[in-house]
Amino acid sequence: MAASPLTGTRIRETRLARGRRQAELAREVGISPAYLNLIEHNRRRIGGKLVVDIARVLDVEPNQLTEGAEDALLAALRDAAARAGEAAGPELDRAEDFAGRFPGWAGLIAAQARRIEELERLVETLSDRLAHDPHLAASLHEVLSAVTAIRSAASILTENTDIDPDWQARFLRNVGEESRRLSESAEGLVAWLDAGGDLADTPLSPVDELAAILAQTGYHFPDLEPPGVGVSVIDALLDGELRLRDAGARELARDMLYRYRDDARTLPASAFKASLGAAKGDPARLAASFGVSIAAVLRRIASLNPEAAGLVICDGAGTLTLRKPVEGFALPRFGGGCPLWPLYQALARPSQPIAAVIEMPGRIPKRFLCRAVSLPVAGVGFDTPPVYEATMLIEPVAGDAVGGPVVPGGSTCRVCPRETCMARREPSILGAQEA
């Protein structure tokens, strides 16, 4: 029977709950009160037979004295401490002691930490929506337009007492019409806010709707893998499995599926997987062996690893045009991401592959190997200005297996707690967590 470091604490708590004196318990199990005192304060390890004797006297099962606090509860406490940072100053080395003595309070702290995390995610989603939702912007514009029209007509009627009766009737009619429009716009806005559903899953733009589809499919389309796939298969996907409602999202999806089909043709799944091991996962070597661009290799790795690899593509302005998420690496729904990503470093050095290990903040920071390259988009003439597109593959790093320096990054500045980051462009709505 293995005794945990806090067996003594549980012996003391059980003894006090039974109303037994320390000297009395020591006498009944055949040890000195001083030795029992050392045991109860976890200053002496306790053997199996003595644990059994103490459990018999206290009328409990031995495992009630030897089993520590639940691992899940201890992990939750450590996560909460890591999230609080140095400001709270938690004593991590005494987490098990605290959980053993006060399991109810420990459970409450763990539950509150989980609730705080949920609320922070909600704040992030609401902040994004209030700032970028086109429906909200249009509705508010409609309300303001109606209010302005009513105010203008009312001002004319009140400031001009000798206005012509025909014009007066016309202004009154305008006030009535604008009042009805204001009422309808306000009712529609309230109804839309009340029926918003899951904010995190509601597409707000064509790019956002495409991202929702990629999150469901994992950027893997088996129907496009066989050789000789035609346009009819792509049309069937758009009309069937994908079910894209927005015309703009449908056009983006069509372009994405054409590119996917071309990648599958030039990098057949079986041959590509066989070469992946021989090249030790090096996208540059794979690109050279197949005679394709590094960007095509990055896309292909992401498509054949639906759950284990993420993919991000941005235009020359840094706006994300394709987002395939991977667990632990949060991708912003709007605008650009963290300036420290290799995705953006690649834009400054076209055609040069760039790799870095990015550590994402959180209760338990996670690391990801990010490899990116920026390549020119084909132009239509000699005078066409150069336009670049950057592609980044995101793969989790197992354990501490890091082959180079680690870059503390994040999702986007607005929801990143790294207060002292040199690349920060706006304050975080979450407050500071770590440097």
C-alpha positions in Angstrom: 0.0 0.0 0.0 1.7 3.2 -1.2 1.3 6.2 1.1 1.1 9.6 -0.5 3.1 12.6 1.0 -0.2 13.9 2.6 -1.2 10.7 4.4 -0.4 12.4 7.7 -2.7 15.3 6.9 -5.6 12.9 6.3 -4.8 11.0 9.5 -5.0 14.3 11.5 -8.2 15.4 9.8 -9.8 12.0 10.4 -8.7 11.9 14.0 -10.1 15.3 14.7 -13.4 14.4 13.0 -13.6 11.4 15.3 -12.9 13.5 18.4 -9.8 11.5 19.3 -6.8 12.9 21.1 -3.4 12.6 19.6 -1.9 10.9 22.7 -4.8 8.4 22.8 -4.4 7.4 19.2 -0.6 7.1 19.6 -1.0 4.8 22.6 -3.5 2.5 20.9 -1.2 2.0 17.8 1.9 1.6 19.9 3.9 4.7 19.0 4.9 7.9 20.8 2.8 11.0 20.6 5.8 13.0 19.3 6.3 10.5 16.5 2.6 10.7 15.6 2.8 14.5 15.6 5.6 14.3 13.1 3.5 11.9 10.9 0.5 14.2 11.0 2.5 17.1 9.9 3.9 15.1 7.0 7.5 15.1 8.4 7.8 11.4 8.6 6.8 8.8 6.1 4.5 6.1 7.3 4.6 2.4 6.6 1.9 0.0 5.5 1.3 -1.8 8.8 1.1 1.4 10.8 -1.4 2.8 8.3 -3.5 -0.3 8.7 -3.4 0.0 12.6 -4.3 3.7 12.5 -7.2 3.0 10.1 -8.5 0.2 12.4 -8.4 2.5 15.4 -10.1 5.4 13.5 -12.6 3.0 12.0 -11.9 3.9 8.3 -10.6 2.0 5.3 -6.8 2.3 4.9 -7.1 3.7 1.4 -9.1 6.7 2.8 -5.8 7.7 4.5 -3.4 6.8 1.7 -5.2 8.1 -1.4 -4.5 11.6 -2.4 -6.8 14.2 -3.9 -8.2 13.6 -7.3 -5.7 14.2 -10.1 -8.3 16.2 -12.0 -8.9 18.5 -9.1 -5.1 19.1 -8.6 -4.7 19.7 -12.3 -7.5 22.2 -12.3 -5.9 24.1 -9.3 -2.6 24.2 -11.0 -4.2 25.5 -14.2 -6.0 28.2 -12.3 -2.7 29.2 -10.7 -1.0 29.3 -14.0 -3.8 31.5 -15.5 -3.6 33.9 -12.6 0.1 34.4 -13.1 2.5 35.9 -10.6 0.1 38.5 -9.3 -1.9 35.9 -7.2 1.2 34.3 -5.9 -0.3 30.8 -5.4 1.8 28.2 -3.5 1.9 25.5 -6.1 3.9 23.1 -3.9 1.0 23.1 -1.4 -1.8 22.4 -3.9 -2.2 18.8 -2.8 -2.1 19.9 0.9 -4.9 22.4 0.2 -7.0 20.0 -1.8 -6.6 17.3 0.9 -7.6 19.6 3.8 -10.3 21.6 2.0 -11.7 19.6 -0.9 -14.8 21.7 -1.1 -13.0 25.0 -1.4 -10.6 23.5 -3.9 -13.5 22.3 -6.0 -15.1 25.8 -5.8 -11.8 27.4 -7.0 -11.5 25.0 -9.9 -15.2 25.6 -10.9 -14.7 29.4 -10.8 -11.5 29.1 -12.9 -13.5 27.2 -15.6 -16.3 29.8 -15.5 -13.8 32.6 -15.9 -12.3 30.9 -18.9 -15.8 30.4 -20.5 -16.6 34.1 -19.9 -13.4 35.2 -21.5 -14.2 33.2 -24.6 -17.6 34.8 -24.6 -16.1 38.3 -24.3 -13.8 37.6 -27.2 -16.6 36.4 -29.4 -18.8 39.4 -28.5 -16.0 41.8 -29.0 -15.4 40.4 -32.5 -19.0 40.5 -33.4 -19.7 44.1 -32.2 -16.6 45.3 -34.1 -17.1 43.4 -37.4 -20.7 42.0 -37.8 -22.0 43.5 -41.1 -25.6 42.9 -40.1 -25.2 44.8 -36.9 -23.5 47.7 -38.6 -26.2 47.9 -41.3 -29.0 47.7 -38.7 -27.5 50.5 -36.6 -27.0 52.6 -39.7 -30.7 52.1 -40.6 -31.8 53.2 -37.1 -29.5 56.3 -37.1 -30.8 57.2 -40.6 -34.4 57.1 -39.5 -33.7 59.1 -36.3 -31.9 61.8 -38.3 -34.7 62.1 -40.8 -37.3 62.4 -38.0 -35.2 65.0 -36.2 -34.7 67.1 -39.3 -38.5 67.1 -40.2 -39.5 67.9 -36.6 -36.9 70.7 -36.5 -38.4 72.3 -39.6 -42.0 72.1 -38.2 -41.1 73.6 -34.9 -38.9 76.4 -36.1 -41.2 77.6 -39.0 -44.7 78.4 -37.6 -45.9 80.0 -40.9 -45.1 77.0 -43.1 -47.4 76.3 -46.0 -50.1 73.7 -45.1 -49.1 71.5 -48.1 -45.5 71.4 -47.0 -46.6 70.9 -43.4 -48.6 67.9 -44.4 -45.7 66.6 -46.4 -43.3 66.9 -43.4 -45.8 65.3 -41.1 -46.1 62.4 -43.6 -42.3 62.0 -43.7 -42.2 61.9 -39.9 -44.9 59.2 -39.9 -43.1 57.1 -42.5 -39.7 57.5 -40.8 -41.2 56.6 -37.5 -42.6 53.4 -38.9 -39.2 52.6 -40.5 -37.5 53.3 -37.2 -39.9 51.0 -35.3 -39.4 48.2 -37.8 -35.6 48.6 -37.8 -35.4 48.6 -34.0 -37.7 45.5 -33.8 -35.6 43.7 -36.4 -32.4 44.6 -34.5 -33.8 43.4 -31.2 -35.1 40.2 -32.7 -31.8 39.5 -34.4 -29.9 40.0 -31.1 -32.4 37.8 -29.2 -32.2 35.0 -31.7 -28.4 35.2 -32.2 -27.9 31.6 -31.2 -24.3 30.4 -30.7 -22.3 33.5 -31.5 -19.1 31.5 -32.0 -20.7 29.4 -34.8 -22.6 32.1 -36.7 -20.8 33.1 -40.0 -20.5 36.9 -40.3 -18.9 37.1 -43.8 -18.0 35.0 -46.8 -14.6 34.2 -45.4 -16.1 33.4 -42.0 -18.6 31.0 -43.6 -15.9 29.3 -45.6 -13.9 28.9 -42.3 -16.9 27.3 -40.7 -17.0 24.7 -43.5 -13.2 24.0 -43.2 -13.6 23.5 -39.4 -16.2 20.8 -40.2 -14.4 19.1 -43.0 -10.8 19.5 -41.7 -9.8 20.7 -45.2 -10.1 17.1 -46.5 -12.4 16.2 -49.4 -12.2 12.6 -50.4 -14.3 13.1 -53.5 -11.5 15.3 -55.0 -8.7 12.8 -54.3 -9.2 10.4 -57.3 -7.5 11.3 -60.6 -9.6 12.8 -63.3 -12.1 14.6 -61.0 -14.2 17.0 -63.1 -16.1 20.2 -62.5 -19.3 18.3 -61.8 -17.8 16.8 -58.6 -17.0 20.3 -57.3 -20.5 21.6 -58.2 -22.0 18.6 -56.4 -19.9 19.4 -53.3 -21.1 23.0 -53.4 -24.7 22.1 -53.8 -24.6 19.1 -51.4 -22.2 18.6 -48.5 -21.0 22.2 -48.2 -24.4 23.9 -48.6 -23.0 27.4 -48.8 -25.8 30.0 -48.8 -23.8 33.2 -49.4 -22.8 33.8 -53.1 -19.5 35.3 -52.0 -18.7 32.3 -49.8 -19.7 29.9 -52.6 -17.2 31.7 -55.0 -14.4 31.4 -52.4 -15.2 27.8 -51.8 -15.1 27.1 -55.5 -11.7 28.6 -55.9 -10.5 26.6 -52.8 -11.8 23.3 -54.2 -10.2 23.9 -57.6 -6.9 24.4 -55.9 -7.4 21.4 -53.7 -8.1 19.2 -56.8 -5.0 20.5 -58.5 -2.9 19.7 -55.4 -4.4 16.2 -55.2 -3.4 15.7 -58.9 0.2 16.8 -58.6 0.7 15.3 -55.1 -1.3 12.0 -55.1 -2.1 10.9 -51.5 -0.3 7.5 -51.6 2.9 8.7 -53.3 3.0 11.9 -51.1 2.6 9.9 -47.8 5.4 7.5 -48.9 7.7 10.4 -49.7 6.8 12.3 -46.5 8.7 9.8 -44.4 11.7 9.7 -46.7 11.9 13.5 -46.6 11.6 13.6 -42.8 8.6 15.9 -43.2 10.7 18.6 -44.9 8.4 20.6 -47.1 11.3 22.0 -49.2 12.6 18.6 -50.0 9.1 17.3 -50.9 8.6 20.3 -53.1 11.8 19.7 -55.0 11.1 16.0 -55.4 7.6 16.5 -56.9 8.4 19.7 -58.8 5.8 21.9 -57.1 5.8 24.9 -54.8 6.4 24.7 -51.1 3.0 26.3 -50.6 1.4 23.3 -52.4 3.2 20.9 -50.1 2.1 22.8 -47.0 -1.5 22.7 -48.2 -1.3 19.0 -49.0 0.1 18.1 -45.5 -2.8 20.0 -44.0 -5.4 18.3 -46.2 -4.1 14.8 -45.4 -3.9 15.5 -41.6 -7.4 16.8 -40.9 -7.1 16.8 -37.1 -3.3 17.1 -36.6 -2.4 20.1 -38.7 -3.7 23.6 -39.2 -3.4 25.9 -42.2 -3.6 29.6 -42.7 -3.4 31.7 -45.9 -3.3 35.4 -46.0 -3.1 38.0 -48.8 -0.4 40.7 -49.1 -2.3 43.0 -46.7 -2.1 40.3 -44.0 -5.8 39.5 -44.0 -6.6 35.9 -43.4 -8.4 34.4 -46.5 -8.4 30.7 -45.4 -8.4 29.4 -41.9 -8.2 25.7 -41.1 -8.0 25.5 -37.3 -6.0 23.0 -35.1 -6.8 22.5 -31.4 -4.8 24.9 -29.2 -3.9 27.4 -31.9 -6.7 30.0 -31.9 -7.2 31.8 -35.2 -8.9 35.2 -35.3 -12.2 35.4 -37.1 -11.5 38.9 -38.6 -8.5 40.8 -39.9 -4.9 39.7 -39.2 -3.4 37.5 -36.6 -0.3 37.8 -34.4 2.5 39.7 -36.2 5.0 37.2 -34.8 3.7 34.3 -36.8 6.0 33.2 -39.6 3.1 33.8 -41.9 3.7 37.5 -41.7 7.5 37.2 -41.6 7.3 35.4 -44.9 5.5 38.4 -46.5 8.7 40.5 -45.9 10.9 37.8 -47.4 9.1 36.4 -50.5 10.0 32.9 -51.7 12.1 32.2 -48.6 10.7 29.5 -46.3 10.5 30.5 -42.7 9.9 28.3 -39.6 9.4 29.0 -35.9 8.0 27.4 -32.8 5.2 29.5 -31.5 4.1 29.2 -27.9 0.4 30.1 -27.5 -0.7 31.5 -24.1 -3.1 29.8 -21.9 -3.5 27.9 -18.7 -1.1 25.3 -20.1 0.9 27.0 -22.9 1.1 24.9 -26.1 3.8 24.9 -28.7 3.4 24.6 -32.5 5.9 24.3 -35.3 4.8 26.9 -37.9 6.3 26.8 -41.4 5.4 29.5 -43.9 6.3 30.7 -47.4 5.2 33.7 -49.4 4.8 33.4 -53.2 3.7 35.7 -55.9 0.2 35.4 -57.4 0.3 35.0 -61.2 -0.3 38.3 -62.9 -2.1 39.1 -66.2 0.5 41.4 -67.8 3.9 43.0 -67.7 2.6 46.1 -65.9 0.7 44.2 -63.2 1.9 45.1 -59.7 3.4 42.2 -57.7 0.8 40.5 -55.4 1.8 37.9 -52.8 0.1 35.2 -50.9 1.5 33.7 -47.8 0.7 30.1 -46.6 1.5 28.7 -43.1 1.3 25.1 -41.9 0.6 24.7 -38.1 1.6 21.4 -36.4 1.6 20.7 -32.6 5.0 20.1 -31.0 5.1 16.9 -29.0 6.3 17.5 -25.4 9.4 19.6 -25.2 10.9 18.5 -28.5 11.9 21.9 -29.8 14.8 22.2 -32.2 15.1 25.9 -32.0 14.1 29.1 -30.2 10.5 29.4 -29.0 8.6 32.6 -29.9 5.9 33.6 -27.4 3.0 34.4 -29.7 -0.7 34.5 -29.6 -3.9 34.7 -31.6 -4.4 38.4 -32.1 -3.5 41.4 -29.9 -7.1 42.1 -28.8 -7.3 38.8 -27.0 -3.6 38.2 -26.2 -2.5 38.6 -22.5 1.2 39.2 -23.3 1.2 42.8 -22.2 4.9 43.6 -22.9 5.0 42.0 -26.4 7.0 44.3 -28.7 4.6 43.5 -31.6 1.4 44.6 -29.7 -0.7 47.0 -31.7 -3.7 47.5 -29.4 -4.5 46.7 -25.7 -6.0 43.3 -24.8 -9.6 43.1 -23.6 -8.4 40.2 -21.3 -5.8 42.1 -19.3 -2.2 41.1 -18.6 -1.4 37.5 -17.9 2.3 37.1 -18.6 5.2 38.9 -20.2 
